[in-house]
Amino acid sequence: MVQRKCFVYTTGALAVLLLIVSIILLVANVFQSAVEREVQQDTVLKNASETLRLWVNPPVPIYMQFYFFNVTNPLEVLAGEKPLVKEIGPYTYREYKERTDLQFLDNNTQVSAFQERTYVFEKEKSVGDPHEDLIRTVNVPAVTVLEMVKEQEWLKSLVEAILKTYQEGMFVSRSVHELLWGYRDELLSYIHIFKHDVDPVFGFLYKKNGTDDGEYVFLSGIDDYLDFTRIVKWQGNKTLHWWTSDTCNMINGTDGTSFHPLISKEERLYMFVTELCRSVYVTYQSSQSVKGITAYRFTVPSEVLANVSVNPDNAGFCVPAGNCLSGGILNIGACKQGAPIYVSNPHFYQADDKYIHATEGLHPNQEEHESFMDINPLTGLLVRAAKRVQVNVLVRQVPGFTIPGNIRTLFFPVMYINESILIDDESAEKLKSVLLKTSVVSNIPFMIMVLGIVLGIVFIVLACRKQTAKEEEGSSDGRASLIRTS
């Protein structure tokens, strides 16, 4: 009897103690803080670490898809009508990224590296053969040269003669492979004689297969986890020089392939995108689940490419100064050797309606044309992403040339790129294992609380049974006394 009574009170005391301990642990955030400290310490670029190995040679497959806009009415366009284009694609390439020539600098707080990219064609994921499929599109070399020499009278007649000799006009039919990786252009070959900095070969990705885009210097994250892989220098420079304001010339954030851990929904995540020649940022949009992994979806807000009336900070992207465009398009000619190249979202998604309506055959929509990043908030790892960029060329009538005919002034869509990743099954299982362990540690206070509640319930049950037993015993004694009295 005494042992049973002692057991009941011990159970009650233990239940109260566990509940108090769990509440203290929750208020003090002990285990969650321990998990966060562990993640911060692990997310550092240092020799022989797993983090460095994965950063140098990412295991997650990356695919580069190219979609071209084939012009179906070239003669009508030269007569002044709207272009009618048909999207053809994707032509898919597996993209391999590897960081090379690593050097640790400034007491291991910085890491310098080159990022080499290699592309391998994926036939099964493509609509056709890039060597055989022809695309009719804007003659970018010709348009570029017309803009280049429009103020040089002595070159105008030469350029016009060359174009007529080789029967070149505003449109050209070339294979997908030629448009991407390069072909020798007759006009550029002649211009190269006078201007040696003009390459006679043109291709949107010419000299970009098996090459790098210069040396980067990253922060290792050893001093502050928020600085993990943040770029501090590119090609030896801390800032850019193409734009007209200090803010727009800043190199902000990472290269978009890695982010710091412990990401919150309120953050702006910055990244430097060499294809856009500028830094951009993404903001939280929604929560996702990718192969059972929790992720925050970050997207590029419309104000990044908005006009100056919506986002005054974009005034620095007006080149030359004061020459500002409507929202949704960016002039990157300054970093493309003066070529009239402009970038936007695919199909002019989120751009001014006038750009969309200037060309027939465009159908912008969020699902297919929005760039996004799904990031695990604890580790900062990308689990799914799509970076989508459209290449456009400014076409217009140029005084002194007959080649453009009566063409309208417009930003002609040439192609768009979808660079996408999706975490592979093996990497997903490894990440889920890590997340499970951290979740167990973080939830220890709740486990203690549940155990306290269970013991509390046991205590109440035992106490009630004991009280019931006492009442029954008292009732039996009363009945026995009445029997004796009678």
C-alpha positions as CSV (number, residue, x, y, z in Angstrom):
1,M,0.0,0.0,0.0
2,V,2.8,2.4,0.9
3,Q,4.7,1.5,-2.2
4,R,1.7,2.2,-4.4
5,K,1.1,5.5,-2.7
6,C,4.8,6.4,-3.2
7,F,4.5,5.4,-6.9
8,V,1.5,7.7,-7.5
9,Y,3.1,10.7,-5.9
10,T,6.4,10.1,-7.8
11,T,4.5,9.9,-11.1
12,G,2.8,13.2,-10.3
13,A,6.0,15.0,-9.3
14,L,7.9,13.7,-12.4
15,A,5.1,14.9,-14.7
16,V,5.2,18.4,-13.2
17,L,9.0,18.4,-13.4
18,L,9.0,17.3,-17.1
19,L,6.4,20.0,-18.0
20,I,8.5,22.7,-16.3
21,V,11.7,21.6,-17.9
22,S,10.1,21.4,-21.4
23,I,8.7,25.0,-21.0
24,I,12.1,26.3,-19.9
25,L,13.8,24.6,-22.9
26,L,11.2,26.1,-25.3
27,V,11.5,29.6,-23.8
28,A,15.3,29.4,-23.8
29,N,15.2,27.9,-27.4
30,V,18.1,25.7,-26.3
31,F,17.9,22.8,-28.8
32,Q,16.9,25.0,-31.8
33,S,19.8,27.3,-31.1
34,A,22.1,24.3,-30.9
35,V,20.9,23.1,-34.3
36,E,21.3,26.6,-35.8
37,R,24.9,26.9,-34.4
38,E,25.7,23.5,-35.9
39,V,24.4,24.5,-39.3
40,Q,26.2,27.8,-39.2
41,Q,29.5,26.1,-38.4
42,D,29.1,23.5,-41.1
43,T,28.2,26.0,-43.8
44,V,31.7,27.3,-44.4
45,L,34.1,26.9,-47.3
46,K,37.1,25.3,-45.8
47,N,39.6,22.7,-46.9
48,A,38.5,19.0,-47.0
49,S,35.0,19.9,-46.0
50,E,31.8,18.3,-47.5
51,T,30.5,21.8,-48.0
52,L,33.5,22.8,-50.1
53,R,33.3,19.5,-52.1
54,L,29.6,20.1,-53.0
55,W,30.3,23.7,-53.9
56,V,33.2,23.0,-56.2
57,N,31.4,20.2,-58.1
58,P,27.6,20.3,-57.5
59,P,26.0,16.9,-57.9
60,V,22.5,18.3,-58.8
61,P,21.9,18.0,-62.5
62,I,21.5,21.3,-64.4
63,Y,19.8,21.6,-67.8
64,M,19.9,24.5,-70.2
65,Q,17.0,24.6,-72.6
66,F,16.9,26.9,-75.6
67,Y,13.6,28.0,-77.3
68,F,13.8,30.0,-80.6
69,F,11.3,32.3,-82.2
70,N,11.0,31.3,-85.9
71,V,9.8,34.2,-88.1
72,T,7.1,33.1,-90.5
73,N,6.4,36.3,-92.3
74,P,9.8,38.0,-93.1
75,L,8.7,39.8,-96.3
76,E,5.6,41.3,-94.5
77,V,7.8,42.5,-91.6
78,L,10.1,44.3,-94.1
79,A,7.0,45.9,-95.5
80,G,6.0,47.3,-92.1
81,E,3.7,44.6,-90.7
82,K,3.9,42.9,-87.3
83,P,6.2,39.9,-87.0
84,L,4.5,36.6,-86.6
85,V,6.7,34.1,-84.7
86,K,6.4,30.5,-83.7
87,E,8.2,29.1,-80.7
88,I,10.5,26.1,-81.4
89,G,12.1,24.1,-78.7
90,P,13.4,23.0,-76.4
91,Y,16.9,22.1,-77.5
92,T,18.3,20.8,-74.2
93,Y,21.9,20.6,-73.0
94,R,23.2,19.1,-69.8
95,E,25.2,21.8,-68.1
96,Y,28.3,20.9,-66.0
97,K,29.7,23.5,-63.6
98,E,33.0,23.0,-61.9
99,R,35.0,25.6,-59.9
100,T,38.7,25.4,-60.5
101,D,42.0,27.0,-59.4
102,L,40.8,27.5,-55.8
103,Q,42.9,29.7,-53.5
104,F,42.1,30.6,-49.9
105,L,42.9,34.2,-49.2
106,D,42.9,36.6,-46.2
107,N,43.2,34.0,-43.4
108,N,40.7,31.7,-45.1
109,T,38.0,34.4,-45.1
110,Q,37.9,34.5,-48.9
111,V,38.1,32.0,-51.7
112,S,39.1,32.8,-55.3
113,A,37.9,30.4,-58.1
114,F,37.1,30.2,-61.8
115,Q,33.8,28.6,-62.8
116,E,34.0,26.4,-65.9
117,R,30.9,25.5,-67.8
118,T,30.5,22.6,-70.2
119,Y,27.4,21.8,-72.3
120,V,26.5,18.4,-73.6
121,F,23.5,17.9,-75.9
122,E,20.6,15.8,-74.6
123,K,18.8,14.3,-77.6
124,E,16.0,12.7,-75.5
125,K,15.0,16.0,-73.9
126,S,15.0,17.9,-77.2
127,V,12.6,18.4,-80.1
128,G,15.1,17.9,-82.9
129,D,18.7,17.9,-84.1
130,P,20.4,21.3,-83.6
131,H,22.7,20.6,-86.5
132,E,19.8,20.1,-88.9
133,D,17.0,22.2,-87.6
134,L,16.9,25.7,-89.2
135,I,15.7,28.9,-87.6
136,R,14.7,32.0,-89.4
137,T,15.5,35.0,-87.2
138,V,16.9,38.4,-87.1
139,N,20.4,38.8,-88.7
140,V,22.0,39.9,-85.5
141,P,25.5,40.6,-87.0
142,A,23.9,42.8,-89.7
143,V,21.8,44.7,-87.3
144,T,24.7,45.2,-85.0
145,V,27.0,46.5,-87.8
146,L,24.3,48.9,-89.1
147,E,24.0,50.4,-85.6
148,M,27.8,50.5,-85.3
149,V,28.5,52.4,-88.5
150,K,25.4,54.6,-88.8
151,E,27.5,57.7,-87.9
152,Q,30.4,56.7,-90.2
153,E,29.5,57.7,-93.7
154,W,32.6,56.2,-95.3
155,L,31.7,52.7,-94.0
156,K,28.0,52.9,-94.8
157,S,28.4,52.3,-98.6
158,L,30.9,49.5,-97.9
159,V,28.6,47.7,-95.6
160,E,25.6,48.1,-97.9
161,A,27.7,46.7,-100.8
162,I,28.8,43.7,-98.7
163,L,25.3,42.9,-97.7
164,K,24.1,43.0,-101.3
165,T,27.0,41.0,-102.6
166,Y,26.3,38.2,-100.2
167,Q,22.6,38.7,-100.4
168,E,22.2,39.2,-96.7
169,G,19.2,41.0,-95.3
170,M,17.5,41.7,-92.0
171,F,16.7,38.0,-91.6
172,V,18.8,34.9,-91.8
173,S,18.2,31.1,-91.7
174,R,20.8,29.2,-89.6
175,S,20.9,26.0,-87.7
176,V,20.3,25.9,-84.0
177,H,23.9,24.8,-83.5
178,E,25.2,27.8,-85.5
179,L,23.1,30.3,-83.7
180,L,24.2,29.0,-80.3
181,W,27.9,28.0,-80.8
182,G,28.9,30.2,-83.7
183,Y,29.3,30.6,-87.4
184,R,31.6,32.8,-89.5
185,D,29.7,35.8,-90.8
186,E,30.9,37.4,-94.0
187,L,30.0,41.0,-93.0
188,L,31.8,40.6,-89.6
189,S,34.8,39.2,-91.4
190,Y,35.1,42.4,-93.5
191,I,34.5,44.6,-90.5
192,H,37.2,42.7,-88.6
193,I,39.7,44.0,-91.1
194,F,39.0,47.6,-89.9
195,K,38.0,46.9,-86.3
196,H,40.1,44.1,-84.9
197,D,38.1,43.9,-81.7
198,V,35.1,42.7,-83.8
199,D,35.1,38.9,-83.9
200,P,34.3,37.4,-87.4
201,V,32.4,34.6,-85.7
202,F,28.9,35.1,-84.2
203,G,27.0,32.9,-81.8
204,F,25.0,33.5,-78.7
205,L,27.2,31.1,-76.7
206,Y,30.3,31.4,-78.8
207,K,33.4,30.6,-76.7
208,K,31.2,29.7,-73.8
209,N,31.5,25.9,-73.9
210,G,34.3,24.5,-71.8
211,T,35.3,28.0,-70.7
212,D,34.9,30.3,-67.7
213,D,33.7,33.9,-67.3
214,G,36.6,35.2,-65.2
215,E,37.9,34.9,-61.7
216,Y,35.5,35.3,-58.7
217,V,36.4,36.0,-55.1
218,F,33.9,34.7,-52.6
219,L,33.6,35.1,-48.9
220,S,34.0,31.7,-47.1
221,G,31.4,32.4,-44.4
222,I,33.9,31.8,-41.6
223,D,33.3,35.3,-40.1
224,D,29.6,35.5,-40.7
225,Y,27.3,32.8,-42.0
226,L,25.2,35.5,-43.8
227,D,28.2,36.1,-46.0
228,F,28.5,32.5,-47.2
229,T,29.7,32.5,-50.9
230,R,28.9,36.2,-51.3
231,I,30.9,37.7,-54.2
232,V,33.3,40.5,-53.4
233,K,35.2,40.6,-56.7
234,W,34.7,39.6,-60.3
235,Q,37.4,39.8,-62.9
236,G,39.5,41.7,-60.4
237,N,36.9,44.4,-59.8
238,K,34.7,45.1,-56.8
239,T,32.1,47.0,-58.9
240,L,30.8,47.1,-62.5
241,H,31.4,49.9,-64.9
242,W,28.6,49.6,-67.5
243,W,25.8,51.5,-65.7
244,T,25.3,55.1,-64.8
245,S,24.9,55.0,-61.0
246,D,27.0,53.5,-58.2
247,T,24.0,51.5,-56.9
248,C,23.5,49.8,-60.2
249,N,27.2,49.0,-60.6
250,M,27.3,47.2,-57.3
251,I,28.1,43.4,-57.3
252,N,25.6,42.1,-54.7
253,G,25.0,38.6,-53.3
254,T,26.1,35.2,-54.5
255,D,26.2,33.7,-58.0
256,G,22.8,32.2,-57.5
257,T,23.9,28.6,-57.0
258,S,24.3,28.8,-53.2
259,F,22.9,30.8,-50.3
260,H,23.5,31.2,-46.6
261,P,21.6,28.9,-44.2
262,L,18.7,29.9,-41.9
263,I,16.8,31.8,-44.5
264,S,13.7,33.7,-43.5
265,K,10.6,34.7,-45.5
266,E,11.3,38.4,-45.0
267,E,14.7,38.4,-46.7
268,R,15.7,39.7,-50.0
269,L,18.2,37.3,-51.5
270,Y,20.7,39.0,-53.9
271,M,22.7,37.4,-56.7
272,F,25.0,38.6,-59.4
273,V,23.9,37.3,-62.8
274,T,26.6,37.7,-65.5
275,E,24.2,37.0,-68.3
276,L,22.3,40.1,-67.3
277,C,25.4,42.1,-66.5
278,R,23.9,43.2,-63.2
279,S,22.8,42.1,-59.7
280,V,19.2,41.2,-59.0
281,Y,17.2,40.1,-56.0
282,V,14.4,37.6,-55.2
283,T,11.7,37.7,-52.6
284,Y,9.6,35.1,-50.9
285,Q,6.5,34.0,-52.7
286,S,5.2,30.7,-51.2
287,S,6.1,27.5,-49.4
288,Q,6.7,24.4,-51.4
289,S,7.5,20.7,-50.9
290,V,10.1,19.2,-53.3
291,K,10.5,15.4,-53.0
292,G,9.5,15.7,-49.4
293,I,11.8,18.6,-48.6
294,T,10.4,21.8,-47.3
295,A,11.4,24.8,-49.5
296,Y,10.7,28.5,-49.7
297,R,10.0,29.7,-53.2
298,F,11.7,33.0,-54.1
299,T,10.9,34.8,-57.3
300,V,12.1,37.9,-59.1
301,P,9.6,40.7,-58.4
302,S,8.4,42.9,-61.2
303,E,10.1,46.0,-59.8
304,V,13.5,44.6,-60.7
305,L,12.9,45.4,-64.3
306,A,10.3,48.1,-63.7
307,N,10.6,51.5,-65.3
308,V,11.9,54.5,-63.2
309,S,8.4,55.8,-62.4
310,V,7.8,52.5,-60.5
311,N,11.4,51.9,-59.2
312,P,13.5,55.1,-59.3
313,D,16.6,53.0,-58.4
314,N,16.5,51.6,-61.9
315,A,17.5,55.0,-63.4
316,G,21.1,53.8,-63.3
317,F,20.3,51.1,-65.8
318,C,19.2,53.7,-68.4
319,V,22.0,53.7,-71.0
320,P,23.0,56.3,-72.1
321,A,22.0,58.2,-69.0
322,G,18.3,59.3,-69.2
323,N,17.5,56.9,-72.1
324,C,15.0,54.9,-70.0
325,L,12.8,52.1,-71.4
326,S,9.3,51.0,-70.4
327,G,9.1,48.3,-67.8
328,G,10.2,44.7,-68.3
329,I,13.2,45.1,-70.6
330,L,16.9,45.9,-70.0
331,N,19.5,47.2,-72.4
332,I,22.7,45.1,-72.0
333,G,24.5,46.4,-75.1
334,A,27.1,48.1,-73.0
335,C,28.4,44.8,-71.9
336,K,27.9,43.0,-75.3
337,Q,30.4,45.1,-77.3
338,G,27.7,47.6,-78.3
339,A,25.4,45.1,-79.9
340,P,21.7,46.1,-79.7
341,I,20.9,43.3,-77.3
342,Y,18.1,43.6,-74.7
343,V,16.9,41.1,-72.2
344,S,13.5,40.4,-70.6
345,N,11.4,37.6,-69.2
346,P,10.3,35.0,-71.8
347,H,7.5,36.2,-74.0
348,F,7.9,39.6,-72.3
349,Y,6.2,38.3,-69.1
350,Q,5.7,41.2,-66.6
351,A,6.8,43.7,-69.3
352,D,4.9,46.6,-70.7
353,D,2.0,45.4,-72.9
354,K,3.3,47.3,-76.0
355,Y,6.3,44.9,-76.2
356,I,3.9,41.9,-76.2
357,H,1.5,43.4,-78.7
358,A,4.3,44.4,-81.1
359,T,4.8,40.7,-82.1
360,E,2.2,38.1,-82.9
361,G,2.7,34.7,-81.4
362,L,3.7,35.6,-77.8
363,H,1.7,34.2,-74.9
364,P,3.3,35.2,-71.6
365,N,2.3,33.2,-68.5
366,Q,3.6,32.8,-65.0
367,E,4.0,29.0,-65.0
368,E,6.3,28.8,-68.0
369,H,8.0,32.2,-68.0
370,E,8.7,33.2,-64.4
371,S,12.1,32.6,-62.8
372,F,12.0,31.0,-59.4
373,M,14.2,29.4,-56.7
374,D,13.0,26.8,-54.2
375,I,15.4,26.9,-51.3
376,N,15.5,24.8,-48.2
377,P,15.4,27.4,-45.4
378,L,17.5,25.6,-42.9
379,T,20.5,24.7,-45.1
380,G,20.2,27.3,-47.9
381,L,20.4,24.6,-50.5
382,L,18.7,24.9,-53.8
383,V,16.3,22.0,-54.4
384,R,14.6,23.3,-57.5
385,A,15.0,26.4,-59.7
386,A,14.4,27.9,-63.1
387,K,16.3,30.9,-64.4
388,R,14.5,32.2,-67.5
389,V,15.9,35.0,-69.8
390,Q,14.8,36.1,-73.2
391,V,17.2,37.7,-75.7
392,N,15.8,40.5,-77.9
393,V,17.3,42.6,-80.6
394,L,16.4,46.2,-81.4
395,V,15.5,46.5,-85.1
396,R,14.6,49.8,-86.8
397,Q,15.1,51.7,-90.0
398,V,18.7,53.1,-90.2
399,P,19.2,56.2,-92.5
400,G,21.5,55.4,-95.4
401,F,20.6,51.7,-95.6
402,T,18.0,49.9,-97.7
403,I,18.3,46.5,-96.0
404,P,15.8,47.3,-93.2
405,G,13.1,48.3,-95.7
406,N,10.0,49.7,-93.9
407,I,10.5,47.6,-90.8
408,R,8.9,48.8,-87.6
409,T,11.0,49.9,-84.7
410,L,10.6,47.0,-82.2
411,F,12.4,44.7,-79.8
412,F,12.5,41.5,-81.8
413,P,12.4,38.3,-79.7
414,V,15.1,35.9,-80.8
415,M,15.2,33.1,-78.2
416,Y,14.9,32.5,-74.5
417,I,16.8,30.3,-72.1
418,N,15.5,28.1,-69.3
419,E,18.3,27.0,-67.0
420,S,16.8,24.6,-64.5
421,I,17.7,22.3,-61.7
422,L,15.9,19.6,-59.7
423,I,17.6,17.9,-56.8
424,D,18.3,14.2,-57.7
425,D,16.9,11.4,-55.6
426,E,20.2,10.5,-54.0
427,S,20.9,14.0,-52.9
428,A,17.3,14.4,-51.8
429,E,17.5,11.4,-49.5
430,K,20.8,12.6,-47.9
431,L,19.2,16.0,-47.3
432,K,16.1,14.5,-45.8
433,S,18.2,12.4,-43.5
434,V,20.0,15.5,-42.3
435,L,16.7,17.4,-41.9
436,L,15.2,14.5,-39.9
437,K,18.0,14.5,-37.4
438,T,17.9,18.2,-36.9
439,S,14.1,18.0,-36.6
440,V,14.4,15.3,-33.8
441,V,16.9,17.5,-31.9
442,S,14.8,20.6,-32.3
443,N,11.7,18.8,-31.0
444,I,13.2,17.3,-27.9
445,P,11.4,19.9,-25.7
446,F,8.1,18.9,-27.2
447,M,8.9,15.2,-26.6
448,I,9.7,16.0,-23.0
449,M,6.4,17.9,-22.7
450,V,4.4,15.0,-24.3
451,L,6.1,12.6,-21.8
452,G,5.1,15.0,-18.9
453,I,1.5,15.1,-20.1
454,V,1.4,11.3,-20.4
455,L,2.7,10.9,-16.9
456,G,0.3,13.5,-15.7
457,I,-2.6,11.5,-17.2
458,V,-1.3,8.4,-15.5
459,F,-1.0,10.3,-12.2
460,I,-4.7,11.5,-12.5
461,V,-5.9,8.0,-13.3
462,L,-4.0,6.4,-10.4
463,A,-5.2,9.1,-8.0
464,C,-8.8,8.7,-9.1
465,R,-8.6,4.9,-8.7
466,K,-7.1,5.4,-5.2
467,Q,-9.9,7.7,-4.2
468,T,-12.5,5.3,-5.6
469,A,-10.9,2.5,-3.6
470,K,-11.1,4.5,-0.4
471,E,-14.7,5.3,-0.9
472,E,-15.6,1.7,-1.6
473,E,-13.7,0.6,1.5
474,G,-15.5,3.3,3.6
475,S,-18.8,2.1,2.3
476,S,-18.0,-1.6,3.1
477,D,-17.0,-0.7,6.7
478,G,-20.3,1.2,7.1
479,R,-22.4,-1.8,6.0
480,A,-20.4,-4.1,8.3
481,S,-21.1,-1.9,11.3
482,L,-24.8,-1.8,10.6
483,I,-24.9,-5.6,10.4
484,R,-23.2,-6.0,13.8
485,T,-25.6,-3.4,15.4
486,S,-28.6,-5.3,14.1
